[in-house]
Amino acid sequence: MLPSFLENLDPTIYLSDNYLTVDFETDTSHGDYGSAVHPENGILMGSWKLGEHGEIKSHWGNEFEWQCLLDDISRVDFVVAHNAKYELMWLKRCGLILQDVLVFDTKLGEYVLLGNRAASDEDGMRPLSTSLDMCCRRRGWEIKDPVVDSMIHHGINPVRIPRPWLQGRCEQDVDTTERLFRDQRDRLQSTGRLGVIYTRCLLTPVLSDMEFQGMCLDPERVDEEYTKYTQELATLQMEMDKITGGINWRSPNQVAELLYDKMGFQELRNRAGEPLRNKANKAYPNGAPKTDQDTLAKLKASTPEQREFVKVRKVIGKVGSALSKNLEFFQGVCKEHGGVFKAVFNQTKTATHRLSSSGIPTMFEMFEKLKTVQFQNLPRIFKRLFKAKKKGWKIGEADGSQLEFRVAAHQGRCDKAKDIIVHNKDVHALTMMVKHNLDDAALEALKIESPKKFKDWRTGSKSWTFQPLYGGEGKTKKQKDYAKAFRAAYPGVTSTQQAWAREVGNTKMLVTEWGLRYYWPIAKYRRDGTLNVKNSVYNYPVQALATAEIIPIAAVYVWHRIYERGLQEKIIPVNTVHDSVISEIHPDHVGDWEEISIQAFTRDVYTYLEAVYGIKFDFVPLGVGLTVGDHWTEGEEKGYNVYYDGHLEQAA
């Protein structure tokens, strides 16, 4: 059976007064803010309170001494905490079964109330903090004990803080968090956003569990890739030395002499035509030419020598970046940490409300500096380096097929988009036709007569296809022509997004169909009639419904349905990346994983959207893609469309 809060989907459970508010203080010996994923960290003490009028209880003890708290948790409808993922991870170490608990996270509550204002974004609005302190300040409430707070923020391990001080801080945090919960609950209910916080909080224990799991690298593949890239970088650096004569790249004067005096590059100039320069020195009394990386990237090549320099430098940058940002970390993990590393999911960082990820800084003996890699936004070429932790197991990825395009079709009730989705037509065909001046007949002929060229052109067109969906108009004439063609081809999507822009232009706010509110206090019309925040207005509702609502819903159901079937030792979700959920799978249970993923990504999403948000997602089918193999992204891909009525079709 699924837990009651999933069997009976009802966000008004948060109106119950049968709740428990909790906060822990921890030994931070490992660092990383005392995260429970590190065995070196431990619980020092905790405080909790039942309901609004209960007495605050405090207890000192290690993770094996908290049955008193677990008993109280078993009696309530939900648990309240600020940054509940942290508390849940410690409760997991104390023996709590995370699948059994519903939380209300006041950090997430503030995030939902703030909409996009909790994150810095491309519109330049100042982000508003969701810390407990700042939540109190905005309400004019008393803040934390400044002495203890300052000690912790300056890296003092709470083990060294006097017990009465630490307990006083913990009890105050419980009292403040409970008060904040009641304030947020009233605001969320009155503005129709209880459903949003319900979704955010249902995902929290899933992420807590995933952070414990970590991702596993294949040492042989990592070593092979690391060797290949280091050798390639050495070869490229020798090439560059031939071009430059082996200058010292740490000397700005030597670099300036090479680029501007010997190779003849033109300096970057301001609008008045004056060269952009640094302060004068002995070699350059009129100002030293700029040699920073941003400047080098903008230099225009006009001679063969310059073009060769730019080409080699670009490749060196790409190869060097792959080594420094990924492969060195991977190599260190395999050589010194058993091939497994962990990262952190951030629930309150993005303007759209989808998840982001942060790496955990790690020191390696083989490298001088701390290195880190996060779980999301990994280069696709390196995903093949990951495998399951247990020998013989598979790694599978379930993703929402064309999810943002399907969401846009639903939002705009766009018949053209629906036709492409339902009949499995090529969504990139329009892009290719505009980009390469083709009509329907020419496109079909190319497909038959030159399949390789067709494939290359199609791949090259993908980066253009959905730019207009997110407000992009393009820079070149071809790109602008394509943006116009896209808007004409999908009139339902276009008219809906234009309506959003008008609403924001008039009210500086947009209320989505699921209740989340986005705010643009800086919104205004330019002289040409366009809205200055148009790109964000076009982007946020599409990206959010797809990856901040639907994918979290799918991840929640994948996780719970695995447990429902008693397969938690056979199928282990380890990551979620924007539109997908990645799991390690016992080879005998690949079929179970496929069944669970199809159910969770489609039928469960339909049920949830209608029950919690009142959204009948029946205009286009939801789709799910399944790939399973010995390594991430490798293996045969299967695709399915599942309609609102439950009918399933295998996608072409």
C-alpha positions in Angstrom: 0.0 0.0 0.0 1.1 3.6 -0.7 1.2 5.8 2.4 -2.1 7.5 3.3 -0.9 10.9 2.1 -0.5 9.5 -1.4 -3.5 7.2 -1.4 -5.7 10.2 -0.4 -4.1 13.2 -2.1 -5.2 16.1 0.0 -3.0 19.2 0.7 -5.4 20.3 3.4 -3.8 17.8 5.7 -1.5 20.7 6.5 -4.5 22.4 8.2 -4.4 19.7 10.9 -3.0 20.7 14.3 -1.6 17.1 14.8 2.0 17.9 13.8 5.4 17.8 15.3 8.1 20.5 14.9 11.8 19.3 15.2 15.3 20.7 15.0 18.7 19.0 15.5 22.1 20.2 16.5 25.0 18.1 15.1 28.7 17.3 15.5 30.2 18.7 12.3 33.6 16.9 12.4 33.5 16.1 8.7 32.2 19.5 7.8 29.6 20.0 5.1 27.3 21.6 7.7 27.0 18.4 9.7 25.3 16.4 6.9 24.1 13.0 7.9 25.7 11.4 4.8 29.1 11.6 6.4 29.7 8.9 9.2 32.1 11.3 11.0 29.3 13.7 11.7 26.8 12.8 14.5 23.8 14.1 16.4 24.5 16.0 19.6 20.9 17.0 20.6 17.5 17.8 19.3 14.3 19.6 20.4 10.8 19.0 19.3 7.3 20.2 20.0 3.8 18.6 19.5 1.3 21.0 17.9 1.0 24.6 18.8 0.6 24.3 22.6 2.8 21.4 23.4 5.8 21.7 25.7 9.2 21.7 23.9 11.2 18.5 24.6 14.9 18.3 24.4 17.2 15.3 24.3 20.9 14.7 24.1 22.2 11.5 22.6 23.6 9.8 19.5 21.6 8.4 16.6 20.7 5.2 18.5 19.0 7.0 21.4 16.0 8.7 19.8 13.1 6.2 20.1 11.3 8.9 22.2 11.2 11.2 19.2 10.4 8.4 16.7 7.4 7.4 18.9 6.0 10.9 18.8 6.5 11.2 15.1 4.5 8.0 14.6 1.5 9.7 16.2 1.3 12.9 14.1 0.0 13.6 10.6 3.2 15.4 9.5 6.6 16.8 10.7 7.5 20.4 10.5 11.2 21.5 10.0 13.2 24.3 8.4 15.2 22.7 5.6 13.5 19.4 6.4 15.8 17.4 4.1 18.6 17.8 6.7 16.4 16.6 9.6 15.0 13.7 7.5 18.5 12.5 6.8 19.3 12.4 10.5 16.0 10.8 11.2 16.9 8.1 8.7 20.1 7.4 10.6 18.0 7.2 13.7 15.9 4.5 12.2 12.9 6.3 10.7 11.4 4.8 7.5 11.3 7.9 5.3 8.5 6.5 3.1 6.1 6.7 6.1 6.6 10.4 6.9 5.1 13.6 5.4 6.9 16.9 6.1 6.1 20.5 5.9 9.3 22.4 5.2 9.2 26.0 6.2 12.1 26.8 4.0 10.1 25.4 1.1 7.1 27.3 2.4 8.9 30.6 2.1 10.2 29.6 -1.3 6.7 28.9 -2.6 5.4 32.2 -1.2 8.3 34.1 -2.8 7.9 32.5 -6.2 10.9 33.5 -8.3 12.0 36.1 -5.9 14.0 33.7 -3.8 16.5 33.2 -6.7 18.7 35.5 -8.7 17.8 35.3 -12.3 18.5 36.8 -15.7 16.2 39.7 -15.0 18.6 41.0 -12.3 16.2 41.1 -9.4 17.8 40.8 -6.0 17.2 37.3 -4.5 15.4 37.1 -1.1 16.8 34.6 1.4 14.8 31.7 2.7 16.9 31.2 5.8 15.0 31.0 9.1 16.6 34.3 10.2 15.5 36.2 7.2 12.0 34.7 7.4 11.8 36.1 10.9 13.2 39.5 9.9 10.7 39.9 7.1 7.9 39.4 9.7 9.5 41.6 12.3 10.1 38.7 14.7 13.0 38.0 17.1 16.0 36.4 15.4 18.3 33.6 16.5 20.8 34.0 19.4 23.5 36.1 17.6 26.4 34.7 19.6 25.7 31.0 19.0 24.7 31.8 15.4 27.9 33.6 14.7 30.0 30.8 16.3 28.4 28.2 14.0 28.6 30.4 10.9 32.3 30.9 11.5 32.9 27.2 11.5 33.0 26.4 15.2 31.9 22.8 15.7 28.8 22.8 18.0 30.6 20.1 20.1 32.6 23.1 21.5 29.7 25.3 22.2 28.4 25.3 25.8 25.5 22.9 26.2 23.0 25.4 27.7 23.7 27.8 24.8 23.3 25.2 22.1 20.1 23.8 23.7 18.7 27.3 24.0 19.3 27.9 20.3 17.7 24.6 19.3 14.6 25.2 21.4 14.3 28.8 20.0 14.5 27.4 16.5 11.7 24.9 17.2 9.5 27.6 18.6 10.2 30.0 15.7 9.8 27.3 13.0 6.5 26.2 14.5 5.3 29.9 14.5 6.6 30.4 10.9 4.7 27.2 9.8 1.4 28.6 11.1 1.9 31.9 9.4 2.9 30.3 6.1 0.1 27.8 6.2 -2.5 30.7 6.5 -0.9 32.5 3.6 -0.6 29.5 1.4 -4.2 28.4 2.0 -5.6 31.9 1.4 -3.8 32.2 -2.0 -4.4 28.6 -3.3 -0.8 27.4 -2.9 -1.2 24.5 -0.4 -0.9 22.1 -3.4 2.4 23.5 -4.4 4.0 23.1 -1.0 2.5 19.6 -0.8 4.4 18.6 -4.0 7.6 20.2 -2.9 7.5 18.5 0.5 6.5 15.0 -0.9 9.8 15.1 -2.9 11.9 16.0 0.2 12.3 12.4 1.6 13.0 11.1 -1.9 16.0 13.5 -2.2 17.1 12.7 1.3 17.3 9.0 0.4 19.1 9.7 -2.9 21.7 11.8 -1.2 22.7 8.8 0.9 23.0 6.6 -2.2 25.5 8.6 -4.3 26.6 7.8 -7.8 29.2 5.1 -8.8 32.0 5.5 -11.4 33.5 2.8 -13.5 37.3 3.0 -12.7 38.4 1.4 -15.9 36.4 3.8 -18.1 37.4 6.8 -16.0 41.1 5.9 -16.2 40.8 5.4 -20.0 39.1 8.8 -20.5 41.4 10.6 -18.1 44.5 9.2 -19.9 43.0 10.1 -23.3 42.3 13.7 -22.3 45.7 14.3 -20.5 47.5 13.0 -23.6 45.4 15.2 -25.8 46.1 18.2 -23.7 49.8 17.6 -23.7 49.8 17.4 -27.5 47.8 20.5 -27.8 50.1 22.4 -25.5 53.1 21.4 -27.6 51.2 22.7 -30.6 50.5 26.0 -28.8 54.2 26.3 -27.8 55.1 26.0 -31.5 52.7 28.8 -32.3 53.7 31.1 -29.4 57.3 30.2 -28.9 56.6 28.8 -25.4 55.7 32.1 -23.6 54.8 32.3 -19.9 51.0 32.5 -19.9 51.1 33.9 -16.3 52.9 37.0 -17.5 50.4 39.6 -18.9 53.2 41.5 -20.6 54.4 38.4 -22.5 50.9 37.5 -23.6 50.2 41.1 -24.7 53.4 41.2 -26.7 52.6 37.9 -28.4 49.0 38.8 -29.2 49.1 42.4 -30.2 52.7 43.1 -31.2 53.7 39.9 -32.9 50.5 38.3 -34.0 48.7 41.6 -34.8 45.3 41.0 -33.0 43.2 44.1 -32.8 42.5 45.2 -29.2 38.9 45.3 -28.0 37.6 48.9 -28.0 34.8 50.8 -26.3 32.1 52.7 -28.1 34.3 55.7 -28.5 36.8 53.6 -30.4 39.4 53.6 -27.6 41.2 50.4 -26.7 40.2 48.7 -23.5 43.3 48.5 -21.3 44.6 47.8 -17.8 46.8 50.2 -15.8 50.0 51.4 -17.3 53.3 49.6 -16.5 56.9 50.0 -17.7 56.4 47.9 -20.9 53.1 49.7 -21.7 53.2 53.2 -20.4 49.9 54.1 -22.2 48.0 51.2 -20.5 48.6 47.5 -20.7 46.5 45.6 -23.3 44.0 43.2 -21.7 45.0 39.6 -21.7 42.3 38.0 -19.4 40.4 34.9 -20.6 37.2 36.9 -21.5 39.2 39.2 -23.7 41.0 36.4 -25.4 37.7 34.7 -26.1 36.4 37.8 -27.9 39.5 38.4 -30.2 38.7 38.3 -33.9 41.1 36.3 -36.1 41.8 37.6 -39.6 45.1 35.9 -40.6 46.0 32.2 -40.9 48.3 32.5 -37.9 45.6 34.1 -35.8 43.0 31.6 -36.9 45.3 28.7 -35.9 45.9 30.3 -32.6 42.2 30.7 -31.9 41.4 27.2 -33.0 44.1 25.5 -30.8 43.3 27.7 -27.8 39.6 26.9 -28.1 40.3 23.1 -28.1 42.8 23.5 -25.2 40.1 25.3 -23.2 37.6 22.5 -23.9 39.9 19.7 -23.1 41.4 21.5 -20.1 37.9 22.2 -18.8 36.8 18.6 -19.1 39.9 17.6 -17.1 39.7 20.2 -14.3 35.9 20.2 -13.9 35.1 16.5 -14.2 37.8 14.0 -15.0 40.3 14.9 -12.3 37.5 14.6 -9.7 36.4 11.3 -11.2 39.9 10.0 -11.2 40.4 11.0 -7.6 37.1 9.4 -6.6 38.1 6.1 -8.2 41.7 6.1 -6.9 41.0 7.3 -3.3 37.3 7.0 -2.5 36.2 3.6 -3.9 34.5 5.1 -7.0 31.4 6.5 -5.2 30.7 10.2 -4.6 27.8 12.1 -3.3 26.2 15.5 -4.0 23.5 17.7 -2.7 20.1 18.6 -4.2 19.0 22.2 -3.8 15.3 22.8 -3.5 15.2 26.6 -3.1 17.8 27.9 -5.6 16.1 28.3 -9.0 13.7 31.0 -10.2 11.6 28.4 -12.1 11.4 26.1 -9.0 13.0 23.1 -10.5 15.8 21.4 -8.6 19.5 22.2 -8.9 22.5 20.3 -7.5 25.8 21.2 -5.7 28.9 19.1 -5.3 30.5 18.3 -2.0 34.0 19.7 -1.9 36.5 16.8 -1.7 40.2 16.8 -1.0 42.4 14.3 -2.9 46.0 13.4 -2.2 46.7 13.4 -5.9 45.5 17.0 -6.4 46.4 20.2 -4.6 43.0 21.9 -4.4 39.5 20.8 -3.3 37.5 19.5 -6.2 33.8 19.0 -6.6 31.2 17.7 -9.1 27.4 17.9 -8.8 24.8 15.3 -10.0 23.0 17.5 -12.5 24.4 19.2 -15.7 27.1 16.6 -16.1 28.4 16.6 -19.7 26.5 13.9 -21.6 29.7 12.4 -22.9 30.7 11.5 -19.4 27.5 9.9 -18.3 28.8 6.6 -19.8 31.4 6.5 -17.1 28.7 5.7 -14.4 27.6 2.2 -13.4 25.7 0.6 -10.6 27.5 0.0 -7.3 26.7 -3.8 -7.2 28.3 -6.2 -9.6 26.0 -7.3 -12.4 23.4 -4.7 -11.7 22.0 -2.4 -14.4 21.6 1.4 -14.4 18.3 2.7 -15.8 17.0 6.2 -16.7 13.4 7.0 -17.1 12.6 10.4 -18.6 9.6 12.5 -19.5 9.6 12.4 -23.4 9.5 15.8 -25.0 8.0 16.9 -21.7 8.3 20.7 -22.0 6.9 20.6 -25.6 4.0 18.5 -24.4 3.4 20.9 -21.5 3.4 23.9 -23.9 0.9 22.0 -26.1 -1.3 21.4 -23.1 -1.1 25.0 -21.9 -1.8 26.5 -25.3 -4.3 23.8 -26.5 -2.2 23.9 -29.7 -3.5 21.5 -32.3 -0.3 21.6 -34.4 1.9 20.6 -31.5 -0.7 17.9 -30.6 -0.5 16.5 -34.1 3.3 16.2 -33.9 3.2 14.5 -30.5 0.3 12.1 -31.2 1.6 11.0 -34.6 5.3 10.9 -33.6 6.3 13.4 -36.2 9.8 15.0 -36.3 9.6 18.2 -34.2 13.0 19.3 -35.7 11.7 19.2 -39.3 10.6 22.8 -39.2 14.0 23.9 -37.9 15.8 22.1 -40.7 13.5 23.5 -43.3 14.1 27.1 -42.3 17.8 26.7 -41.5 18.6 25.1 -44.8 15.9 26.6 -47.1 14.1 23.3 -47.7 10.5 22.6 -48.5 8.6 19.4 -47.5 9.6 17.6 -50.7 13.3 18.6 -50.5 13.4 17.5 -46.8 12.0 14.0 -47.7 14.3 13.7 -50.6 17.3 14.5 -48.4 16.2 11.9 -45.9 16.2 9.2 -48.6 19.1 10.3 -50.8 21.6 11.4 -48.2 20.7 9.9 -44.7 24.0 10.9 -43.2 23.6 14.5 -44.2 20.0 14.5 -43.0 21.2 13.1 -39.6 23.9 15.7 -39.3 21.6 18.6 -40.3 19.0 17.3 -37.9 21.5 17.2 -35.0 22.7 20.6 -35.8 19.2 22.0 -35.8 18.2 20.7 -32.3 19.8 23.7 -30.5 17.4 26.0 -32.4 14.2 24.1 -32.1 12.8 25.2 -28.8 14.6 28.6 -28.4 11.4 30.5 -29.4 9.4 28.5 -26.8 11.5 30.2 -24.1 11.3 33.7 -25.7 14.4 33.5 -27.9 14.2 35.5 -31.1 17.7 34.7 -32.4 20.5 37.0 -33.5 21.1 36.1 -37.1 18.5 36.6 -39.9 18.1 32.8 -40.2 17.4 32.5 -36.4 14.9 35.3 -36.5 13.2 33.8 -39.5 12.9 30.5 -37.6 11.5 32.2 -34.5 8.8 33.7 -36.7 8.1 30.4 -38.3 7.9 28.7 -34.9 5.3 31.2 -33.6 3.3 30.8 -36.8 3.5 27.0 -36.7 2.3 26.8 -33.1 -0.4 29.5 -32.7 -1.9 28.1 -29.6 1.4 28.2 -27.7 2.1 31.6 -29.1 -1.2 33.2 -28.1 -1.0 31.7 -24.6 2.5 33.0 -24.0 1.5 36.4 -25.3 -1.4 36.4 -22.9 1.0 35.7 -20.1 3.2 38.6 -21.1 0.2 41.0 -21.2 -0.8 39.8 -17.7 2.7 40.5 -16.4 2.9 43.8 -18.2 -0.3 44.9 -16.5 0.0 43.3 -13.0 3.7 42.5 -12.7 2.7 39.0 -11.6 1.6 35.7 -13.2 -0.6 33.1 -11.5 0.0 29.7 -13.0 -2.8 27.1 -13.4 -1.4 25.1 -10.5 -1.3 28.1 -8.2 2.4 29.1 -8.1 2.9 32.8 -8.5 5.8 34.5 -10.3 6.6 38.1 -9.7 8.3 40.7 -11.9 8.2 44.1 -10.1 10.6 45.4 -12.7 8.4 44.5 -15.6 7.8 47.3 -18.2 7.2 47.8 -21.8 10.0 49.0 -24.0 9.4 51.7 -26.7 9.1 49.0 -29.4 6.2 47.5 -27.4 8.1 44.4 -26.2 8.1 43.4 -22.5 11.6 43.6 -20.9 11.1 40.3 -19.0 9.4 38.5 -21.9 11.9 35.6 -22.0 11.3 34.7 -18.3 7.6 35.0 -18.7 7.6 32.7 -21.7 10.0 30.3 -20.0 9.0 29.9 -16.4 5.4 28.4 -16.7 6.5 25.9 -19.3 9.7 24.7 -17.6 8.1 24.7 -14.1 5.0 22.6 -14.9 7.3 20.1 -16.7 10.3 19.9 -14.4 9.3 21.5 -11.1 5.9 19.8 -10.9 5.5 16.7 -13.2 9.0 15.3 -12.8 9.0 15.6 -9.0 5.6 13.9 -8.9 7.0 11.1 -11.1 10.1 10.8 -8.8 7.9 10.6 -5.7 5.8 7.8 -7.2 8.8 5.8 -8.5 10.3 5.9 -5.0 7.1 4.9 -3.2 5.9 2.3 -5.7 9.3 0.5 -5.4 8.7 0.4 -1.6 5.0 -0.6 -2.1 6.2 -3.7 -4.1 8.9 -4.5 -1.5 11.6 -4.0 -4.1 13.7 -1.4 -2.2 16.6 -3.8 -2.1 16.4 -4.5 -5.8 15.6 -1.1 -7.4 17.4 2.0 -5.9 16.8 5.5 -7.2 20.1 7.4 -7.0 19.6 10.6 -9.0 17.1 12.9 -10.7 18.2 15.2 -13.5 15.6 17.8 -14.6 13.4 15.5 -16.7 14.5 12.1 -15.5 15.0 9.6 -12.6 18.1 7.4 -12.6 18.0 4.0 -10.7 20.3 1.1 -10.0 18.5 -2.2 -10.9 19.0 -5.8 -10.1 19.0 -7.6 -13.5 16.0 -9.8 -12.5 13.9 -6.7 -11.8 14.3 -4.7 -15.0 10.7 -5.5 -16.0 9.5 -4.3 -12.6 11.4 -1.1 -13.0 9.9 -0.5 -16.4 6.3 -1.1 -15.1 6.9 1.2 -12.1 8.4 4.0 -14.3 5.6 3.9 -16.9 3.0 4.1 -14.1 4.8 6.8 -12.2 5.6 9.1 -15.2 2.2 9.0 -16.7 -0.9 7.5 -15.0 0.2 8.6 -11.5 1.0 12.1 -12.8 -2.5 12.4 -14.4 -4.1 11.4 -11.1 -2.0 13.7 -9.0 -2.4 16.8 -11.2 -6.2 16.4 -11.2 -6.5 15.6 -7.5 -4.1 18.2 -6.1 -4.2 21.0 -8.8 -7.5 20.4 -10.6 -5.6 20.1 -13.9 -7.0 17.7 -16.4 -4.0 16.9 -18.5 -5.9 15.3 -21.4 -5.0 17.3 -24.4 -1.8 15.4 -25.3 -0.5 12.2 -23.9 2.4 12.1 -21.4 5.4 10.1 -22.7 8.2 8.2 -21.0 11.5 7.0 -22.3 13.3 4.1 -20.7 17.0 3.2 -21.2 18.7 0.5 -19.2 22.2 -0.9 -19.6 25.5 -1.6 -17.8 26.3 2.1 -17.9 24.3 5.3 -17.7 22.7 6.3 -21.1 23.8 3.0 -22.7 21.3 0.4 -23.8 18.3 0.2 -26.1 15.8 3.0 -25.5 12.1 2.3 -25.4 9.5 5.0 -25.6 5.8 5.0 -24.7 2.9 7.4 -24.9 0.2 6.9 -22.2 -3.0 8.8 -22.7 -5.2 10.3 -20.0 -7.6 7.3 -20.2 -4.7 4.9 -19.5 -4.2 3.7 -23.1 -0.6 2.9 -23.8 1.1 3.1 -27.2 4.8 2.3 -28.0 6.4 5.4 -29.5 8.1 5.1 -32.9 
